[in-house]
Amino acid sequence: MKYKRILLKLSGEALMGERQYGIDPKRLAEYAQEIKEVTDLGVEVAIVIGGGNIFRGVAGASNGMDRVQGDHMGMLATVINGLALQSALEDAGIPTRLQTAIKINEVAEPFIRRKAMRHLEKGRVVIFGGGTGNPYFTTDSAAVLRAIEIEADVILKGTRVDGIYTADPEKDASATKFDFITFEDVLRKGLKVMDTTAFTLSQENELPIIVFDMNTNGNLIKLLKGENIGTKVQL
């Protein structure tokens, strides 16, 4: 396999499936099966999941809510998603641990770096919930931070589109896809991959990012076997 330890970043919206909000059990089961295929081949998998299918702190703030309060609600939304994904993975026969950046001892382990790495070494999937535990930081920032901490080989950002394009392919039919692109080119062209804080942190730590379509069955395992899936951002 091309990568031994990966950090998979999933958006909360990805869990909605065909629904308008919330969690689609069918989509969860599909993701669990995809992840099982790669763990069966010995790949160590950590996951960071967003909370946008339940609540977004930024959206709350734009409607007059205190931003810090809103971000705390968003962190709890990621924990709800983490619990749902943990349940789906365990139904598929994958031992899974949920660690959170905010202490909810009755629900999940607190994030402890050495413990997370030990779980991965033992073949368990580790889900990181609660973002970074701090307001004003996105789950993209949490994904990069955790990936660096656990010494992941790559961040795989699962999205609805199959890579990075010159423009939004859902709005511009003439948009063309990049197979490879440098961090500097992404910043120079103003392309949206992650928020700037997360992206810069990844660049400074020389951690490659691959953006790919997680909703196409088989993409995850093909990517890990070295096939040219999605767009790779590298130095």
C-alpha positions in Angstrom: 0.0 0.0 0.0 1.2 3.5 -0.8 0.5 4.9 2.7 0.8 3.1 6.0 -1.1 5.6 8.2 -3.7 8.0 6.9 -5.9 10.8 8.3 -9.3 10.8 6.6 -11.2 14.1 6.7 -14.9 13.8 6.2 -17.4 16.7 6.1 -20.5 16.5 8.3 -22.6 17.2 5.1 -21.2 13.9 3.6 -23.1 12.0 6.3 -26.5 13.4 5.1 -26.5 11.3 2.0 -29.7 12.1 0.1 -31.2 13.9 3.1 -31.5 17.6 3.8 -29.9 17.4 7.2 -28.9 14.9 9.9 -27.4 11.4 9.3 -28.1 8.9 6.7 -27.5 5.3 8.0 -27.1 4.0 4.4 -24.2 6.5 3.8 -22.6 5.6 7.1 -22.7 1.9 6.2 -21.1 2.6 2.8 -18.3 4.6 4.4 -17.8 1.8 7.0 -17.4 -0.8 4.2 -14.9 1.4 2.3 -12.8 1.9 5.5 -13.0 -1.8 6.3 -11.5 -2.7 3.0 -8.4 -0.6 3.7 -8.0 -1.6 7.4 -8.1 -5.3 6.3 -5.0 -4.6 4.2 -3.2 -3.2 7.2 -3.6 0.5 6.7 -3.9 2.5 9.9 -6.9 4.9 9.7 -7.7 8.0 11.8 -10.7 10.1 11.0 -11.7 13.7 11.6 -15.4 14.5 10.9 -17.1 17.8 10.6 -20.5 18.8 12.1 -22.1 20.8 9.4 -25.0 18.4 8.9 -26.1 19.3 12.5 -24.8 22.7 13.4 -22.2 25.3 12.2 -20.8 27.9 14.6 -20.2 30.4 11.8 -23.9 30.1 10.7 -25.0 30.6 14.3 -22.8 33.7 14.6 -24.2 35.2 11.4 -27.7 35.0 13.0 -26.7 36.9 16.1 -25.5 34.0 18.3 -22.2 34.4 20.2 -19.5 32.9 18.1 -17.8 31.0 20.9 -21.1 29.6 22.0 -21.9 28.6 18.4 -18.5 26.9 17.9 -19.0 24.9 21.1 -22.3 23.7 19.7 -20.5 22.8 16.5 -17.9 20.8 18.5 -20.7 18.8 20.1 -22.1 18.2 16.6 -18.8 16.6 15.5 -19.0 14.3 18.6 -22.5 13.2 17.6 -21.3 12.4 14.1 -18.3 10.6 15.6 -20.5 8.4 17.7 -22.7 7.6 14.7 -19.6 6.7 12.6 -18.1 4.6 15.4 -21.3 2.6 15.6 -21.3 2.0 11.9 -17.7 0.9 11.9 -18.2 -1.5 14.8 -21.2 -2.9 13.0 -18.8 -3.7 10.1 -16.5 -5.5 12.6 -13.9 -2.7 12.9 -12.6 -2.0 16.4 -13.0 1.8 16.9 -12.1 4.4 19.5 -13.6 7.9 19.7 -11.4 10.5 21.2 -12.5 14.1 21.8 -10.7 17.4 22.3 -13.3 18.3 25.0 -13.8 16.0 27.9 -16.9 13.9 27.8 -15.7 11.0 29.8 -18.9 9.0 29.8 -19.1 9.2 26.0 -15.5 9.1 24.6 -11.8 9.0 25.6 -10.1 12.4 25.9 -7.5 13.0 23.2 -4.1 11.7 24.3 -1.6 11.5 21.5 0.3 8.4 22.7 -2.9 6.5 23.3 -4.2 7.4 19.9 -1.0 6.2 18.2 -1.1 2.9 20.3 -4.7 2.3 19.1 -3.7 2.8 15.5 -0.7 0.4 16.0 -3.2 -2.2 17.3 -5.3 -1.9 14.2 -8.1 0.2 15.7 -9.7 3.1 13.8 -9.5 6.3 15.8 -12.1 9.0 15.3 -11.2 12.5 16.6 -14.2 14.5 17.6 -14.6 18.0 19.1 -12.4 19.7 16.5 -9.3 21.2 18.1 -11.3 22.0 21.3 -11.0 25.7 20.6 -13.4 28.1 19.1 -12.5 29.9 15.8 -10.7 26.8 14.5 -12.4 24.6 11.8 -12.4 20.8 11.6 -10.0 21.2 8.7 -7.5 22.7 11.1 -8.3 19.8 13.5 -7.6 17.3 10.8 -4.2 18.8 9.9 -3.2 19.2 13.6 -4.1 15.6 14.4 -2.5 14.2 11.3 0.8 15.9 12.3 0.5 14.8 15.9 -0.1 11.1 15.0 2.6 11.3 12.2 0.2 10.4 9.4 1.7 10.0 5.9 -1.1 11.9 4.2 -4.4 13.7 4.7 -7.2 12.4 2.5 -10.0 14.9 2.2 -13.2 13.1 1.1 -15.5 15.5 -0.8 -18.4 15.5 -3.3 -16.1 16.3 -6.2 -13.3 14.2 -7.6 -10.4 16.6 -7.0 -9.3 20.3 -7.3 -10.5 22.2 -10.3 -9.6 25.6 -11.9 -13.1 26.7 -10.9 -16.2 25.1 -9.2 -17.1 22.2 -11.5 -20.7 22.4 -10.3 -21.0 25.9 -11.6 -18.5 26.1 -14.4 -18.6 23.4 -17.1 -15.2 24.5 -18.5 -13.4 23.9 -15.2 -10.5 21.5 -15.6 -9.1 19.1 -12.9 -5.5 19.1 -11.5 -3.9 15.7 -10.9 -1.1 17.3 -9.0 -0.6 20.8 -7.7 1.8 22.5 -5.3 0.8 24.3 -2.1 2.1 27.6 -3.6 0.1 27.2 -6.8 -3.1 26.6 -4.7 -2.5 29.8 -2.8 -1.4 31.8 -5.8 -4.5 30.8 -7.8 -6.8 31.3 -4.9 -8.2 27.8 -5.0 -10.3 26.6 -2.1 -9.0 23.3 -0.6 -9.1 24.0 3.1 -9.2 27.2 5.2 -6.0 29.1 5.1 -4.9 28.2 8.7 -5.2 24.5 8.1 -3.6 24.7 4.6 -0.6 26.7 5.8 -0.1 24.3 8.7 0.0 21.4 6.3 2.4 23.2 4.0 4.8 24.1 6.9 4.9 20.5 8.0 5.3 19.1 4.5 2.1 17.0 4.9 0.6 16.1 1.5 -3.2 16.5 1.0 -5.2 14.4 -1.5 -8.7 15.7 -2.4 -10.9 13.0 -3.8 -14.5 11.8 -4.2 -15.4 9.7 -1.2 -18.9 8.9 -2.5 -17.6 6.8 -5.4 -17.3 3.2 -4.2 -13.8 1.8 -4.3 -12.0 5.2 -4.6 -10.4 5.0 -1.2 -8.8 1.6 -1.7 -7.7 2.5 -5.3 -6.1 5.7 -4.0 -4.2 3.8 -1.3 -3.0 1.3 -3.9 -1.4 4.1 -5.8 -4.0 4.8 -8.5 -4.3 8.4 -9.7 -7.5 9.3 -7.9 -8.3 12.9 -7.0 -5.8 15.7 -6.8 -2.6 15.6 -4.7 -1.3 18.8 -3.1 2.4 18.6 -2.4 5.5 20.8 -2.0 
